[in-house]
Amino acid sequence: MTLEDILTNRTRLSEDILAEVLETAAGYGVRIQRADVNDLIFPGNLQEVMNRVLAAERLSHAQLVAHIFTANPALLRLRELETLRELAQVANARIYIGFPKHVSPELNGVSGDHE
């Protein structure tokens, strides 16, 4: 099992541990029905190192996505439209579209002269 597997799949880890101890326990006449991993405690600063690695991976992924969207604005627009479609499926979703607070009088069809 990889470290990522250990962190993301406790059920599989529990099953692997159970498989390892069943045979040994049977040699002592003990029957084990279940093994569960409740908490993972890593030695030293391993948790801090893992957090840094995960943060670096997330940052790298975000930068790659940003670069792709920058190079291909149509992809960003497509993603926006996909998101709007997904939001339209949610009954209580509200979509607020930004409009300028102050529209020039010419755009409103109102004359700029107020006499």
Secondary structure, 3 states (H helix, E strand, C coil): CCHHHHHHCHHHHHHHHHHHHHHHHHHCCCCCCCCCCCCCCCCCCHHHHHHHHHHHHHHHHHHHHHHHHHHCHHHHHHHHHHHHHHHHCCCCCCCCCCCCCCCCHHHHCCCCCCC
